[in-house]
């Protein structure tokens, strides 16, 4: 249907009470599987790649694949840079035609995060792209996972950040982590609701893999409109490919390729139904 911006995708939700899945991909097959699921369910979708995984999926190679897939899709697709931290990579994504980028300045003091976010918003605006930012700190890290402590988002800081930056979407930390949960997360739903009541900005949930259906639905009810899924998709691919080779060693490359598409399709389809974005076009 079209390559659209994150701002347009999230605006379309309005008060309808659903969320849009943002699915990290690593290769062409994963792009194909994600788009297939969205088209089958008549759902908008966000496909994204994180700066921390550029050594596996170089942006100059995977970016054009993502954009071409969006332009030829039967549903609205946002092509998004996830967890951009360097100006060079963010600029590269914008030059390639990404319709949305994230600047993750959560490692900086609030004032510096605000200042840098405002500068990057101007760059995105010139390219007609949307900007997501982060306040607080989600545990783990995008890329090869590290043990980074969660820093729950402050309502006061979220309000100040949004008032000064006017970003199109704001990622907040409520107790989720990137990667695999070793124990059940203690999600701060009250804090999420307080943030929702303080600002009008669409909220983003990172670290979605491993949460329960009810967790997702509570987050959506409390203002989350974009939900990131990465690890669940990658693990789905590994599981399906592993099972395929476990049953037979006589596997062709193209059977392997089809398995990657199918595993991604199944995981994306599963989450789209949980988020309630099916049949929203």
C-alpha positions as CSV (number, residue, x, y, z in Angstrom):
1,X,0.0,0.0,0.0
2,X,2.6,2.6,1.1
3,X,5.7,3.5,3.0
4,X,4.3,5.7,5.8
5,X,5.8,7.6,8.8
6,X,5.6,6.4,12.4
7,X,3.6,9.6,13.2
8,X,1.0,8.7,10.6
9,X,0.8,5.1,11.7
10,X,0.3,6.0,15.4
11,X,-2.2,8.8,14.6
12,X,-4.4,6.3,12.8
13,X,-4.9,4.4,16.1
14,X,-6.7,7.3,17.7
15,X,-8.7,6.0,20.7
16,X,-9.4,2.6,19.1
17,X,-7.4,0.8,21.7
18,X,-4.9,-1.3,19.8
19,X,-1.1,-1.2,19.3
20,X,1.1,-1.6,16.3
21,X,3.9,-4.2,16.4
22,X,7.4,-3.1,15.5
23,X,9.3,-6.2,14.5
24,X,13.1,-6.3,14.3
25,X,14.4,-8.2,11.2
26,X,17.9,-9.4,10.2
27,X,17.6,-10.4,6.6
28,X,15.4,-10.5,3.5
29,X,13.6,-13.6,4.6
30,X,12.5,-12.1,7.9
31,X,11.3,-9.0,6.0
32,X,9.2,-11.2,3.7
33,X,7.7,-13.2,6.6
34,X,6.7,-10.1,8.6
35,X,5.1,-8.4,5.6
36,X,3.3,-11.6,4.7
37,X,1.7,-11.8,8.1
38,X,0.7,-8.1,8.1
39,X,-0.9,-8.5,4.6
40,X,-2.8,-11.6,5.6
41,X,-4.2,-10.0,8.7
42,X,-4.8,-6.6,7.0
43,X,-2.7,-4.9,9.6
44,X,-0.3,-1.9,9.6
45,X,3.2,-2.9,10.6
46,X,6.6,-1.5,11.6
47,X,9.7,-3.3,10.4
48,X,12.9,-2.2,12.0
49,X,16.6,-2.9,12.4
50,X,18.7,-1.8,15.4
51,X,22.0,0.0,15.2
52,X,23.5,-2.6,17.5
53,X,23.0,-5.3,14.9
54,X,24.6,-3.6,12.0
55,X,27.5,-6.0,12.0
56,X,25.1,-8.8,11.1
57,X,22.8,-6.7,8.9
58,X,24.7,-3.8,7.3
59,X,22.4,-0.8,6.9
60,X,23.4,-0.1,3.3
61,X,22.3,-3.7,2.4
62,X,19.2,-4.4,4.5
63,X,17.8,-0.8,4.4
64,X,17.0,-0.9,0.6
65,X,15.4,-4.3,1.1
66,X,13.1,-3.0,3.9
67,X,12.1,0.1,1.9
68,X,11.4,-1.9,-1.3
69,X,9.2,-4.3,0.7
70,X,7.3,-1.4,2.3
71,X,6.7,0.3,-1.1
72,X,5.3,-2.9,-2.6
73,X,3.3,-4.0,0.4
74,X,-0.5,-4.2,0.4
75,X,-0.7,-2.6,3.9
76,X,0.9,0.5,5.4
77,X,4.5,-0.1,6.5
78,X,6.8,2.0,8.6
79,X,10.5,1.4,8.0
80,X,12.3,2.3,11.3
81,X,15.8,2.5,12.7
82,X,15.7,1.1,16.2
83,X,18.0,2.3,19.0
84,X,20.0,4.7,16.8
85,X,22.8,6.2,19.0
86,X,25.2,7.6,16.5
87,X,24.6,10.6,14.2
88,X,26.3,8.8,11.3
89,X,24.0,5.8,11.3
90,X,20.8,7.9,11.9
91,X,21.8,10.1,9.0
92,X,22.5,7.1,6.8
93,X,19.0,5.7,7.6
94,X,17.4,9.0,6.7
95,X,19.4,9.2,3.4
96,X,18.3,5.7,2.5
97,X,14.7,6.7,2.9
98,X,13.7,5.3,6.3
99,X,10.4,6.8,7.3
100,X,11.2,6.8,11.0
101,X,14.3,6.8,13.2
102,X,14.9,6.4,16.9
103,X,17.5,8.3,18.8
104,X,18.3,6.6,22.0
105,X,19.9,9.2,24.3
106,X,18.9,7.4,27.5
107,X,22.6,7.0,28.5
108,X,23.0,10.8,28.7
109,X,21.8,13.2,31.4
110,X,18.4,14.6,30.8
111,X,19.5,18.0,29.5
112,X,21.9,16.5,27.1
113,X,19.4,13.9,25.9
114,X,16.9,16.7,25.2
115,X,19.5,18.8,23.4
116,X,20.6,16.0,21.1
117,X,17.1,14.8,20.5
118,X,16.1,18.3,19.3
119,X,18.9,18.4,16.8
120,X,18.1,15.0,15.4
121,X,14.4,15.9,15.1
122,X,15.4,18.7,12.8
123,X,17.4,16.2,10.6
124,X,14.4,13.8,10.5
125,X,12.0,16.7,9.7
126,X,14.0,17.7,6.7
127,X,13.6,14.2,5.3
128,X,9.9,14.0,6.2
129,X,10.6,11.2,8.8
130,X,9.3,10.6,12.3
131,X,11.4,10.5,15.5
132,X,11.2,8.2,18.5
133,X,13.2,8.9,21.6
134,X,13.8,7.2,25.0
135,X,13.6,8.5,28.6
136,X,14.5,6.2,31.4
137,X,16.4,3.0,30.5
138,X,15.1,-0.3,29.4
139,X,17.3,-3.2,30.6
140,X,19.6,-5.1,28.4
141,X,20.7,-3.6,25.1
142,X,19.9,-3.9,21.4
143,X,22.6,-6.1,19.8
144,X,24.6,-8.6,21.8
145,X,22.8,-8.4,25.1
146,X,24.6,-6.9,28.1
147,X,23.4,-6.6,31.7
148,X,22.2,-3.1,31.9
149,X,20.1,-2.1,34.9
150,X,16.6,-0.8,34.3
151,X,16.0,2.8,35.2
152,X,12.2,3.4,35.5
153,X,11.1,6.5,33.7
154,X,10.3,9.5,35.9
155,X,6.9,11.2,35.2
156,X,8.4,14.6,35.8
157,X,11.3,13.9,33.4
158,X,9.0,12.4,30.7
159,X,6.8,15.5,30.8
160,X,9.8,17.9,30.6
161,X,11.4,15.8,27.8
162,X,8.2,15.7,25.7
163,X,7.4,19.4,26.2
164,X,10.9,20.4,25.0
165,X,11.3,17.9,22.1
166,X,7.8,17.2,20.8
167,X,9.0,13.8,19.5
168,X,6.5,11.6,17.6
169,X,6.8,8.7,20.0
170,X,8.4,8.2,23.4
171,X,9.9,4.9,24.7
172,X,9.5,4.6,28.4
173,X,11.0,2.2,30.9
174,X,8.5,0.4,33.1
175,X,10.5,-2.7,34.0
176,X,11.0,-4.5,30.7
177,X,14.4,-5.7,29.3
178,X,15.8,-6.5,25.9
179,X,16.5,-10.2,25.4
180,X,15.3,-13.2,27.4
181,X,13.7,-12.8,30.8
182,X,15.3,-15.0,33.4
183,X,12.5,-14.2,35.9
184,X,9.0,-12.8,35.4
185,X,9.3,-9.0,35.0
186,X,7.8,-6.6,37.5
187,X,6.0,-4.2,35.3
188,X,5.2,-0.8,36.7
189,X,1.7,-0.3,35.2
190,X,0.9,2.5,37.6
191,X,3.9,4.5,36.4
192,X,2.9,3.9,32.8
193,X,-0.6,5.2,33.5
194,X,0.9,8.3,35.3
195,X,3.0,9.0,32.2
196,X,0.0,8.6,29.9
197,X,-2.0,11.1,32.0
198,X,0.9,13.6,31.9
199,X,1.7,13.7,28.2
200,X,-0.1,13.3,24.9
201,X,2.8,11.6,23.1
202,X,2.2,8.0,21.9
203,X,4.2,5.7,24.1
204,X,6.5,2.8,23.1
205,X,7.2,-0.4,24.9
206,X,10.6,-2.0,24.4
207,X,11.5,-5.4,25.6
208,X,8.2,-7.0,24.5
209,X,9.5,-10.5,23.9
210,X,8.4,-12.8,26.8
211,X,5.6,-10.7,28.2
212,X,2.1,-12.3,28.6
213,X,-0.9,-11.4,26.5
214,X,-2.4,-9.7,29.5
215,X,0.8,-7.6,30.0
216,X,0.6,-6.4,26.4
217,X,-3.1,-5.6,26.7
218,X,-2.6,-3.6,30.0
219,X,0.2,-1.6,28.4
220,X,-1.9,-0.8,25.4
221,X,-4.8,0.3,27.6
222,X,-2.4,2.6,29.4
223,X,-1.1,4.5,26.4
224,X,1.3,2.2,24.6
225,X,0.8,2.3,20.8
226,X,4.1,0.9,19.5
227,X,5.3,-2.5,20.8
228,X,8.8,-3.8,19.9
229,X,9.4,-7.5,19.3
230,X,12.9,-8.8,18.5
231,X,14.0,-11.7,20.5
232,X,10.8,-13.7,20.0
233,X,11.2,-13.5,16.3
234,X,14.9,-14.5,16.3
235,X,14.2,-17.4,18.7
236,X,11.2,-18.5,16.5
237,X,13.6,-18.7,13.5
238,X,16.3,-20.7,15.4
239,X,13.7,-23.1,16.8
240,X,12.1,-23.9,13.4
241,X,15.4,-24.2,11.5
242,X,16.9,-26.3,14.3
243,X,13.9,-28.7,14.2
244,X,14.2,-28.9,10.4
245,X,17.8,-30.0,10.6
246,X,17.1,-32.2,13.5
247,X,14.6,-34.2,11.4
248,X,16.9,-34.5,8.4
249,X,20.4,-33.5,7.3
250,X,19.3,-33.6,3.7
251,X,18.1,-29.9,3.7
252,X,18.6,-27.5,0.8
253,X,19.4,-23.8,1.2
254,X,16.0,-22.9,-0.2
255,X,14.2,-25.1,2.4
256,X,16.2,-23.2,5.0
257,X,15.2,-19.9,3.5
258,X,11.5,-20.9,3.5
259,X,11.8,-21.9,7.1
260,X,13.1,-18.5,8.1
261,X,10.2,-16.8,6.3
262,X,7.6,-19.1,7.9
263,X,9.0,-18.8,11.4
264,X,9.0,-15.0,11.2
265,X,5.5,-15.0,9.7
266,X,4.1,-17.2,12.5
267,X,5.6,-15.0,15.3
268,X,4.5,-11.7,13.7
269,X,1.0,-13.0,13.1
270,X,0.8,-14.2,16.7
271,X,1.7,-10.8,18.1
272,X,-0.4,-8.8,15.6
273,X,-3.5,-10.6,17.0
274,X,-2.5,-10.0,20.6
275,X,-2.0,-6.2,19.8
276,X,-5.4,-6.0,18.1
277,X,-4.1,-4.4,14.9
278,X,-5.6,-7.0,12.6
279,X,-8.3,-5.8,10.2
280,X,-7.5,-2.1,10.9
281,X,-6.8,-1.0,7.3
